[in-house]
Amino acid sequence: MTPAIEIRGLRAGYGDRIAIDDVDLSIARGSLTAIFGPNGGGKSTLLKCIAGLMTPRAGTISVLGEPVGVAAKRIAYVPQAEQVDWSFPITVEEVVAMGRTPLIGPLRRPSAADRAAVRAALERVDMLDAAERQIGALSGGQRRRVFLARAIASDPEIYLLDEPVTGVDPTTQEKIMNVLDDEAKRGRTVIATTHDLACAAQRFHDVVALAGRVIVHGAAQLVLDREVLEKTYGGHLVPLSGGGVMLLDDPHHSHGSHEGHE
């Protein structure tokens, strides 16, 4: 079967700075893949290139067997929370309804089936009761769930999620990961960037270590491999009691700082 995503020799960056270089990656359909690595390592850049939101400087990307852009309606991209204007006067239901626009077109009115899909998506993330609330009035975890519902409403074959569980409480993280796991079981391909290595090891099938280039791509347990972590984070590791390690990254690492300018 054709991979969900096939990348060869990808190079991309901002201005005179290269964020990722010579990236080769093949992601199977139906996989649940976490991308981890240091801030500035290119995680957000990679997602934007796959989503067609950023033009690479070199290399090729095939999405569902087609060039980037051809399969745009079959992809749902969820950006980091920091990139969203939460003051915009729009309700939760209206946000999720935006997920239907690629399917029905910008000028057509939503049908009963579209409205049902929106409500079903909200129900999937336990946010149906908040349908009439203004998006800015929600907590951070609730907002993440709403934007996941918007992605679900678009009925995509590929989910691209930038830091979907960063900064959320354990209950919200569990709800989000349960939904993503269910989507993968349905044959959808789920790719998410994360700083939460424990979540990557426990809840994902595969991981990609990215630090400007692909360090490793394989089973989720690789995220706990000391050699992989040393190569990915530059060797800044401090042993902890019990055999664990602490990663010494930049000061914002533990807070899931933005990578919007990777």
GUGULO-32019 format. One record per residue: x, y, z of N, C-alpha, C in turn; residue in one letter. Coordinates in pm, whole numbers, padded with zeros to 5 digits, always signed. Layout:
GUGULO-32019
XYZXYZXYZA/...
***
This chain:
GUGULO-32019
+00084-00120+00000+00000+00000+00000+00087+00125+00000M/+00046+00225-00076+00119+00351-00081+00122+00414+00059T/+00239+00462+00105+00244+00526+00237+00152+00648+00242P/+00111+00684+00363+00032+00806+00378+00115+00927+00339A/+00242+00926+00382+00332+01037+00353+00469+00982+00315I/+00522+01034+00206+00655+00994+00158+00735+01121+00134E/+00846+01136+00206+00929+01256+00197+01070+01218+00157I/+01125+01292+00062+01261+01265+00016+01339+01396+00001R/+01453+01404+00071+01545+01516+00058+01485+01651+00091G/+01395+01655+00189+01324+01780+00221+01416+01881+00291L/+01409+02004+00239+01484+02115+00300+01390+02234+00308R/+01383+02297+00426+01293+02411+00443+01344+02501+00555A/+01306+02628+00550+01350+02720+00653+01283+02855+00641G/+01333+02950+00717+01277+03084+00726+01389+03184+00702Y/+01374+03270+00603+01480+03366+00574+01609+03294+00539G/+01715+03328+00611+01843+03264+00584+01870+03146+00678D/+01768+03107+00755+01787+02996+00848+01718+02870+00797R/+01793+02761+00793+01739+02633+00753+01691+02560+00878I/+01563+02520+00879+01506+02451+00995+01520+02300+00984A/+01498+02247+00864+01515+02103+00840+01591+02084+00710I/+01674+01982+00705+01755+01960+00586+01775+01811+00560D/+01760+01772+00435+01782+01635+00390+01696+01535+00470D/+01569+01570+00487+01477+01483+00562+01416+01378+00468V/+01437+01253+00502+01371+01141+00435+01279+01074+00537D/+01155+01052+00500+01060+00996+00596+00945+00929+00522L/+00907+00812+00567+00792+00741+00512+00701+00700+00627S/+00576+00746+00624+00481+00717+00731+00365+00636+00675I/+00342+00520+00735+00240+00428+00687+00100+00479+00718A/+00005+00438+00637-00134+00472+00664-00181+00401+00791R/-00263+00471+00867-00316+00414+00990-00221+00419+01108G/-00109+00488+01094-00013+00495+01205-00046+00610+01299S/-00001+00598+01422-00015+00701+01524+00127+00741+01562L/+00175+00850+01504+00316+00885+01510+00339+01015+01585T/+00433+01013+01679+00473+01133+01753+00606+01182+01698A/+00617+01313+01678+00743+01374+01638+00795+01453+01756I/+00915+01419+01803+00972+01488+01919+01111+01538+01886F/+01158+01634+01965+01290+01690+01945+01300+01825+02011G/+01417+01888+02004+01438+02016+02073+01361+02129+02008P/+01342+02238+02080+01283+02358+02022+01374+02406+01910N/+01313+02447+01800+01392+02488+01685+01440+02372+01601G/+01397+02249+01636+01443+02130+01564+01368+02102+01436G/+01263+02179+01407+01194+02165+01280+01061+02092+01283G/+01008+02066+01401+00884+01987+01410+00766+02059+01344K/+00745+02185+01380+00635+02262+01322+00658+02283+01173S/+00782+02307+01135+00816+02327+00994+00778+02205+00912T/+00808+02088+00962+00777+01964+00891+00627+01951+00869L/+00547+01976+00974+00402+01966+00960+00349+02066+00857L/+00401+02188+00859+00353+02290+00765+00386+02253+00622K/+00501+02192+00601+00536+02149+00466+00443+02039+00418C/+00412+01943+00505+00322+01835+00468+00182+01889+00440I/+00140+01988+00520+00007+02046+00504-00004+02139+00383A/+00110+02171+00322+00109+02261+00208+00105+02407+00246G/+00133+02437+00372+00131+02575+00421+00266+02643+00407L/+00367+02566+00370+00503+02619+00356+00567+02550+00237M/+00635+02629+00154+00700+02573+00035+00843+02533+00066T/+00877+02406+00048+01014+02361+00074+01113+02424-00025P/+01238+02428+00016+01342+02480-00073+01401+02369-00160R/+01383+02247-00116+01431+02133-00194+01357+02009-00147A/+01358+01906-00230+01299+01779-00192+01156+01763-00242G/+01100+01646-00214+00964+01614-00258+00882+01559-00142T/+00751+01585-00147+00657+01531-00049+00540+01471-00125I/+00509+01347-00096+00392+01281-00152+00294+01254-00039S/+00170+01298-00055+00066+01280+00045-00045+01193-00014V/-00065+01075+00041-00165+00981-00010-00144+00953-00160L/-00016+00946-00196+00020+00915-00333+00012+01031-00430G/-00015+01152-00378-00029+01269-00463+00067+01380-00418E/+00100+01474-00505+00181+01589-00463+00107+01671-00357P/+00182+01742-00276+00122+01828-00174+00023+01924-00239V/-00093+01940-00178-00196+02029-00230-00308+01955-00300G/-00274+01849-00372-00377+01773-00444-00472+01707-00345V/-00415+01659-00234-00496+01588-00135-00531+01677-00015A/-00534+01808-00036-00553+01902+00075-00682+01877+00153A/-00790+01839+00083-00917+01817+00151-00916+01692+00239K/-00814+01610+00222-00807+01486+00299-00715+01499+00419R/-00667+01623+00444-00577+01652+00556-00642+01751+00651I/-00627+01727+00782-00670+01823+00884-00545+01868+00960A/-00518+01998+00956-00401+02054+01026-00451+02134+01146Y/-00398+02103+01263-00434+02174+01386-00310+02243+01439V/-00304+02377+01434-00184+02449+01477-00170+02453+01629P/-00057+02507+01673-00037+02528+01816-00139+02630+01866Q/-00175+02617+01993-00277+02705+02051-00235+02851+02045A/-00104+02877+02053-00055+03014+02056-00077+03086+01923E/-00105+03012+01816-00120+03073+01684-00265+03109+01653Q/-00353+03095+01750-00496+03119+01728-00539+03248+01799V/-00620+03329+01733-00675+03451+01793-00801+03413+01872D/-00785+03398+02003-00895+03352+02087-00997+03462+02116W/-00968+03587+02079-01062+03696+02105-01167+03707+01994S/-01150+03632+01887-01244+03640+01776-01383+03597+01823F/-01488+03678+01796-01622+03647+01846-01690+03535+01767P/-01665+03414+01808-01720+03299+01738-01750+03189+01839I/-01856+03116+01817-01894+03012+01912-01819+02882+01883T/-01823+02794+01980-01761+02662+01967-01817+02589+01845V/-01950+02590+01831-02012+02519+01720-01970+02576+01586E/-01956+02709+01579-01913+02774+01454-01769+02738+01420E/-01684+02727+01522-01546+02686+01497-01542+02547+01436V/-01616+02455+01495-01615+02316+01447-01677+02307+01309V/-01779+02390+01283-01844+02390+01151-01747+02429+01040A/-01642+02504+01074-01541+02541+00974-01474+02417+00915M/-01473+02309+00993-01413+02186+00944-01489+02127+00827G/-01614+02166+00809-01695+02114+00699-01677+02194+00569R/-01620+02314+00579-01607+02402+00462-01536+02337+00344T/-01423+02267+00363-01358+02204+00247-01446+02101+00178P/-01542+02043+00252-01627+01939+00195-01748+01997+00122L/-01802+02110+00173-01925+02163+00113-01900+02288+00028I/-01780+02346+00039-01749+02467-00035-01782+02591+00047G/-01716+02703+00017-01733+02825+00098-01867+02895+00081P/-01941+02869-00026-02064+02944-00054-02191+02866-00022L/-02180+02735-00007-02299+02655+00022-02333+02658+00171R/-02460+02654+00201-02502+02649+00341-02491+02506+00392R/-02456+02489+00520-02445+02353+00576-02579+02280+00570P/-02575+02154+00536-02695+02071+00530-02722+02012+00668S/-02831+01940+00681-02861+01872+00806-02752+01770+00839A/-02698+01706+00735-02590+01609+00755-02463+01678+00806A/-02436+01797+00755-02319+01873+00801-02335+01911+00948D/-02453+01960+00984-02478+01998+01123-02469+01877+01215R/-02515+01764+01167-02506+01642+01247-02361+01599+01267A/-02279+01618+01163-02137+01584+01172-02066+01673+01273A/-02104+01799+01277-02045+01894+01373-02079+01853+01516V/-02204+01821+01539-02246+01783+01674-02184+01648+01714R/-02170+01558+01619-02107+01429+01649-01960+01449+01685A/-01893+01541+01616-01753+01570+01646-01738+01630+01786A/-01829+01722+01821-01825+01781+01954-01850+01676+02062L/-01939+01584+02032-01968+01478+02127-01847+01387+02147E/-01772+01364+02038-01654+01279+02046-01552+01333+02146R/-01544+01466+02159-01445+01528+02248-01508+01581+02376V/-01631+01541+02404-01703+01582+02525-01720+01733+02537D/-01752+01798+02424-01771+01943+02425-01906+01986+02368M/-01999+01893+02356-02129+01927+02298-02204+02026+02385L/-02190+02015+02516-02261+02105+02607-02212+02249+02595D/-02093+02268+02537-02036+02402+02523-02055+02460+02384A/-02143+02401+02304-02158+02439+02163-02185+02588+02142A/-02262+02650+02231-02300+02790+02214-02206+02887+02284E/-02105+02839+02351-02012+02927+02422-01913+02992+02325R/-01865+03112+02362-01764+03179+02282-01631+03109+02304Q/-01554+03088+02196-01432+03008+02204-01332+03066+02304I/-01326+03199+02316-01231+03263+02406-01264+03242+02553G/-01386+03199+02583-01427+03179+02722-01386+03042+02776A/-01330+02959+02691-01296+02823+02732-01157+02816+02793L/-01132+02709+02866-01000+02683+02920-00910+02634+02807S/-00780+02629+02833-00686+02584+02732-00714+02443+02685G/-00744+02353+02778-00773+02216+02742-00900+02203+02661G/-01001+02283+02696-01128+02281+02621-01106+02331+02478Q/-01024+02433+02463-00996+02485+02329-00928+02380+02243R/-00834+02307+02301-00766+02202+02226-00867+02098+02176R/-00962+02065+02263-01062+01965+02224-01153+02017+02113R/-01185+02146+02119-01270+02205+02015-01200+02201+01879V/-01074+02234+01877-01001+02233+01750-00979+02090+01699F/-00970+01996+01791-00967+01856+01748-01101+01818+01687L/-01210+01867+01747-01344+01840+01692-01357+01900+01553A/-01302+02019+01531-01306+02079+01398-01236+01989+01296R/-01122+01932+01338-01050+01840+01250-01133+01715+01222A/-01195+01661+01325-01278+01540+01309-01394+01568+01212I/-01454+01686+01224-01568+01721+01140-01534+01723+00992A/-01407+01744+00960-01365+01748+00820-01346+01608+00763S/-01357+01507+00848-01346+01367+00807-01218+01342+00726D/-01101+01374+00785-00976+01363+00711-00921+01222+00708P/-00829+01197+00618-00754+01072+00619-00623+01089+00694E/-00577+01213+00706-00454+01242+00778-00477+01357+00875I/-00435+01338+01000-00436+01444+01101-00292+01491+01123Y/-00271+01622+01117-00143+01683+01150-00167+01777+01268L/-00117+01741+01385-00146+01817+01506-00017+01869+01570L/-00011+02001+01588+00108+02062+01645+00088+02084+01795D/+00155+02004+01875+00149+02012+02022+00006+01999+02076E/-00068+01896+02041-00207+01885+02086-00225+01861+02235P/-00123+01809+02304-00141+01780+02447-00047+01862+02535V/+00018+01962+02478+00108+02045+02558+00028+02137+02651T/+00062+02137+02778+00001+02228+02874-00140+02194+02916G/-00189+02075+02884-00324+02038+02926-00316+01948+03048V/-00425+01939+03121-00429+01855+03241-00434+01708+03200D/-00397+01617+03291-00392+01474+03258-00523+01418+03204P/-00637+01465+03258-00766+01416+03210-00790+01454+03065T/-00759+01580+03032-00776+01627+02894-00681+01553+02801T/-00557+01534+02846-00461+01461+02764-00512+01321+02732Q/-00569+01255+02834-00621+01120+02815-00736+01121+02714E/-00826+01219+02724-00939+01227+02632-00891+01249+02489K/-00796+01340+02471-00744+01368+02338-00676+01246+02279I/-00593+01180+02360-00520+01064+02309-00614+00948+02279M/-00719+00933+02356-00817+00827+02327-00883+00849+02191N/-00916+00975+02161-00976+01007+02031-00878+00980+01918V/-00753+01022+01936-00652+01001+01832-00626+00853+01810L/-00625+00777+01919-00605+00633+01907-00722+00569+01831D/-00843+00615+01859-00961+00564+01789-00953+00595+01640D/-00907+00716+01607-00895+00753+01465-00793+00666+01393E/-00682+00636+01460-00582+00548+01400-00639+00408+01378A/-00719+00361+01473-00781+00229+01459-00880+00226+01342K/-00935+00342+01308-01026+00352+01194-00950+00360+01062R/-00817+00356+01069-00736+00362+00948-00686+00500+00914G/-00719+00601+00997-00668+00736+00976-00521+00742+01018R/-00446+00831+00955-00306+00851+00990-00297+00974+01080T/-00236+00957+01197-00228+01066+01295-00081+01097+01322V/-00043+01222+01300+00094+01267+01325+00087+01388+01416I/+00155+01381+01530+00149+01489+01628+00288+01521+01680A/+00320+01650+01688+00444+01690+01755+00419+01692+01904T/+00524+01667+01982+00508+01668+02128+00640+01689+02198T/+00632+01749+02316+00745+01757+02408+00730+01656+02521H/+00616+01590+02526+00587+01497+02635+00636+01358+02596D/+00756+01324+02640+00817+01198+02600+00745+01077+02662L/+00693+01095+02783+00620+00985+02847+00495+00952+02766A/+00424+01056+02723+00304+01035+02641+00342+00970+02508C/+00451+01014+02449+00496+00956+02323+00523+00807+02337A/+00587+00770+02448+00624+00630+02469+00502+00543+02499A/+00406+00600+02573+00293+00520+02622+00174+00516+02527Q/+00152+00622+02449+00027+00632+02374+00042+00626+02222R/+00164+00642+02171+00183+00641+02027+00239+00507+01981F/+00222+00477+01852+00275+00355+01795+00420+00373+01752H/+00446+00487+01687+00579+00515+01631+00623+00654+01674D/+00753+00677+01665+00808+00809+01695+00910+00847+01589V/+00922+00978+01569+01026+01035+01484+01103+01134+01569V/+01232+01112+01585+01318+01208+01654+01372+01304+01550A/+01346+01433+01570+01381+01534+01471+01462+01645+01534L/+01580+01669+01479+01666+01778+01525+01731+01840+01403A/+01648+01901+01319+01697+01955+01193+01705+01847+01086G/+01717+01727+01126+01717+01609+01040+01655+01496+01120R/+01619+01388+01053+01562+01274+01123+01673+01196+01191V/+01665+01186+01323+01763+01109+01400+01727+00961+01397I/+01599+00933+01417+01552+00795+01413+01401+00796+01390V/+01352+00690+01328+01208+00670+01308+01181+00523+01334H/+01097+00497+01434+01070+00358+01467+00969+00344+01578G/+00972+00232+01649+00876+00203+01755+00882+00306+01865A/+00768+00327+01931+00756+00433+02032+00857+00421+02145A/+00898+00301+02179+00991+00282+02290+01127+00346+02264Q/+01157+00381+02138+01283+00448+02107+01294+00583+02177L/+01179+00639+02215+01182+00769+02283+01247+00759+02420V/+01261+00637+02472+01324+00615+02603+01469+00568+02590L/+01518+00558+02468+01654+00510+02445+01754+00623+02468D/+01848+00601+02557+01941+00707+02595+02024+00758+02477R/+02069+00666+02393+02149+00707+02279+02069+00794+02183E/+01943+00758+02162+01856+00838+02076+01837+00977+02135V/+01814+00984+02265+01793+01114+02331+01919+01200+02325L/+02034+01138+02341+02160+01213+02335+02180+01274+02196E/+02151+01195+02093+02167+01245+01956+02065+01352+01923K/+01945+01337+01978+01837+01430+01948+01852+01562+02022T/+01888+01556+02148+01895+01676+02231+02037+01724+02257Y/+02132+01672+02182+02269+01722+02193+02345+01675+02315G/+02301+01568+02377+02374+01513+02490+02348+01582+02622G/+02253+01675+02625+02225+01746+02750+02133+01662+02838H/+02187+01559+02898+02110+01469+02982+02169+01465+03122L/+02081+01461+03221+02124+01447+03360+02057+01322+03417V/+02135+01223+03462+02075+01102+03518+01992+01132+03642P/+01881+01063+03657+01796+01076+03773+01796+00945+03851L/+01756+00952+03977+01747+00830+04056+01642+00738+03994S/+01667+00610+03999+01574+00514+03941+01606+00481+03797G/+01716+00539+03747+01759+00504+03612+01706+00594+03503G/+01627+00697+03539+01574+00787+03438+01672+00897+03403G/+01632+00984+03312+01717+01096+03275+01632+01222+03267V/+01698+01337+03287+01634+01467+03270+01696+01532+03147M/+01612+01586+03060+01661+01654+02942+01682+01802+02973L/+01800+01851+02943+01829+01992+02962+01821+02060+02827L/+01707+02120+02800+01687+02189+02674+01686+02337+02705D/+01629+02419+02617+01625+02561+02647+01524+02586+02760D/+01526+02708+02820+01442+02735+02937+01293+02715+02915P/+01247+02720+02790+01103+02709+02763+01060+02567+02738H/+01154+02474+02730+01121+02338+02685+01010+02273+02765H/+01021+02282+02896+00923+02212+02980+00785+02275+02972S/+00778+02396+02914+00648+02462+02903+00590+02451+02764H/+00655+02371+02679+00601+02354+02544+00605+02483+02466G/+00719+02551+02465+00727+02680+02400+00698+02670+02252S/+00668+02785+02192+00624+02784+02053+00740+02752+01959H/+00703+02692+01848+00799+02667+01741+00745+02728+01612E/+00661+02826+01628+00597+02883+01511+00695+02943+01412G/+00817+02976+01455+00914+03037+01365+01027+02943+01332H/+01003+02815+01343+01106+02719+01305+01139+02734+01158E/
***
